[in-house]
Amino acid sequence: MRLFCLMGKSASGKDSIYKELLRDKELKLEPFVIYTTRPIREGEEEGREYHFTDVEGMNRLKAAGKVIESRVYHTVHGDWYYFTVDEGYDDEKDRLIIGTLEVYNKIKVYYGKEKVIPLYIHVDDGVRLERALMRERAQSEPKYAEMCRRFLADEADFSEEKIREAGIDMIYENDELDECLKKIRERILYGHTEDKSVNAAGTGK
């Protein structure tokens, strides 16, 4: 099994890229879905973006020794937990997971560096903010304060230093979705990409 870890700041287009990659029959990817205790958003489905549970459900999985990693975000609506569960996959299928740098680092240790491949998505901060605002406006109960907290937290969580420390030197610019998907497909199918960068901010080669 190869595990492709899709990462990027909020509103960088990860969800759209994730869905398109899973739809691509040639890639033959299966989802590896993370769990969360946060409320489900409009347009999301259980088992697609996340497995939605509560703190009690998370603790039961921890007690069973199935939780690979977990983290908590102290949001304006309370503590939201996100965690990765060992689902017992023992086949040869390649899988795709959406995660953070923290998730990537921990599953890399758990499954082995050679099996976990990073796919880091970058979008200009101004564009991300516009996208985040549009997405939040579409909710029946927009949570603008939480949107802003998440946006600012990403600056620390995905700092240039942390990206470099994680050993990520390939960055996929999502200025144009089709072109971004093309480069990621090349990486998955052939193990290479044209989009190499040593600048974790994605501002040049």
C-alpha positions in Angstrom: 0.0 0.0 0.0 1.1 3.5 -0.8 -0.6 6.2 1.2 -0.8 9.7 -0.5 -1.2 12.5 2.0 -2.9 15.5 0.6 -2.0 18.7 2.6 -2.5 22.4 2.4 -3.9 25.4 4.3 -7.6 25.9 4.6 -9.4 26.8 1.3 -6.5 25.7 -0.8 -8.8 23.3 -2.7 -7.9 20.1 -1.0 -11.5 18.8 -1.0 -12.0 19.3 -4.7 -8.6 17.8 -5.6 -9.4 14.8 -3.2 -12.7 14.1 -4.9 -11.2 14.4 -8.5 -8.4 12.0 -7.7 -10.7 9.4 -6.2 -12.9 9.7 -9.3 -10.0 9.0 -11.6 -10.3 5.3 -12.4 -6.7 5.1 -13.8 -5.3 6.1 -10.4 -7.2 3.3 -8.6 -7.1 5.2 -5.3 -9.2 4.3 -2.3 -10.1 6.8 0.4 -8.4 6.8 3.8 -10.9 8.8 5.9 -9.9 10.7 9.0 -12.3 11.0 12.0 -13.5 14.2 13.6 -15.8 15.4 16.5 -16.7 18.6 14.8 -20.2 19.1 13.4 -20.9 18.0 9.9 -21.1 20.9 7.4 -23.7 21.3 4.7 -22.6 19.4 1.6 -20.5 16.9 3.6 -21.4 13.2 3.9 -20.5 10.7 6.6 -17.5 8.6 5.4 -16.6 10.9 2.5 -14.9 14.0 3.9 -14.7 12.6 7.5 -16.1 10.0 9.8 -18.1 12.1 12.2 -18.2 10.9 15.9 -18.1 12.3 19.4 -15.5 12.4 22.2 -16.9 9.1 23.6 -16.5 7.4 20.2 -13.0 8.7 20.0 -12.1 7.4 23.5 -13.5 4.0 22.6 -11.2 3.8 19.6 -8.3 4.9 21.7 -9.0 2.3 24.3 -9.0 -0.3 21.5 -5.6 0.8 20.4 -6.7 1.9 17.0 -5.9 5.6 17.0 -2.6 6.4 15.2 -2.6 10.1 16.0 -5.0 12.7 17.4 -5.1 16.5 17.8 -7.4 19.1 19.2 -8.3 22.5 18.0 -9.6 25.0 20.6 -12.2 26.7 18.4 -14.7 29.5 19.2 -17.3 26.7 19.4 -15.4 24.5 21.8 -12.8 21.8 21.3 -12.9 19.8 18.0 -10.8 16.7 17.8 -9.4 15.2 14.6 -7.8 11.8 14.6 -6.5 9.0 12.3 -7.6 5.4 12.9 -5.9 2.2 11.8 -8.6 0.6 9.8 -6.7 -2.6 9.4 -6.0 -2.3 5.7 -4.0 -5.3 4.6 -4.4 -5.1 0.9 -2.1 -3.6 -1.9 -4.5 -0.8 -2.8 -3.1 2.8 -2.9 -5.0 5.1 -0.6 -5.5 8.9 -0.3 -5.8 10.8 2.9 -6.4 14.5 3.6 -4.2 15.7 6.5 -2.0 18.2 8.2 1.8 18.3 8.5 1.3 16.7 11.9 -0.8 13.9 10.4 1.8 13.4 7.7 4.7 13.2 10.1 2.9 10.7 12.4 1.6 8.3 9.7 5.0 8.4 8.1 6.4 7.0 11.3 3.5 4.5 11.7 3.5 3.1 8.2 7.1 3.8 7.1 8.5 6.7 5.2 8.7 4.7 1.9 4.9 4.1 1.9 3.7 7.7 2.7 4.0 10.2 -0.2 3.2 13.9 0.5 1.1 16.0 -1.9 1.3 19.6 -0.7 -1.1 22.1 -2.2 -0.4 25.9 -2.3 -2.7 28.8 -3.1 -2.1 32.6 -2.6 -3.3 33.7 0.8 -5.6 36.4 -0.7 -7.3 33.8 -3.0 -7.7 31.4 -0.1 -9.4 34.1 2.1 -11.8 34.8 -0.7 -12.6 31.1 -1.2 -13.1 30.6 2.6 -15.5 33.5 2.8 -17.6 32.3 -0.1 -17.7 28.8 1.4 -18.8 30.1 4.8 -21.4 32.3 3.3 -23.0 29.3 1.7 -23.6 27.7 5.2 -27.0 28.1 6.8 -25.2 29.3 9.9 -21.9 30.9 8.9 -19.1 30.7 11.5 -17.0 33.6 10.5 -15.0 33.8 13.7 -14.0 30.2 13.4 -13.1 30.7 9.7 -10.7 33.5 10.8 -9.2 31.5 13.6 -8.5 28.6 11.2 -7.1 30.9 8.6 -4.6 32.5 11.0 -3.7 29.1 12.7 -2.7 27.8 9.3 0.1 30.3 9.1 1.8 28.6 12.1 0.7 25.0 11.3 2.0 25.2 7.7 5.0 27.5 8.3 7.9 27.4 5.8 10.1 26.0 8.5 7.7 23.1 9.4 7.2 22.2 5.7 11.0 22.1 5.3 11.5 20.0 8.4 8.9 17.5 7.2 11.1 17.0 4.1 8.5 18.3 1.6 10.2 19.8 -1.4 7.5 19.4 -4.0 4.7 21.9 -4.0 1.6 21.9 -6.3 0.3 25.3 -7.1 -3.5 25.2 -7.3 -3.9 28.4 -9.4 -5.6 26.3 -12.1 -7.3 23.1 -11.0 -6.8 21.0 -14.1 -3.1 21.8 -14.3 -2.6 21.1 -10.6 -4.4 17.7 -11.0 -2.3 16.9 -14.1 0.9 17.2 -12.1 -0.4 15.3 -9.1 -1.5 12.5 -11.5 2.0 12.3 -12.9 3.4 11.9 -9.4 1.0 9.1 -8.5 1.3 7.2 -11.8 4.9 7.7 -12.6 6.5 8.7 -9.3 7.7 12.1 -10.5 6.5 15.7 -11.1 7.7 18.7 -12.9 6.7 21.0 -10.0 9.7 20.9 -7.7 10.5 23.7 -5.2 12.7 24.3 -2.3 10.7 27.3 -1.3 8.0 26.1 1.1 6.0 29.2 0.5 5.6 28.2 -3.1 7.0 31.5 -4.4 9.7 30.1 -6.7 12.3 27.5 -7.4 
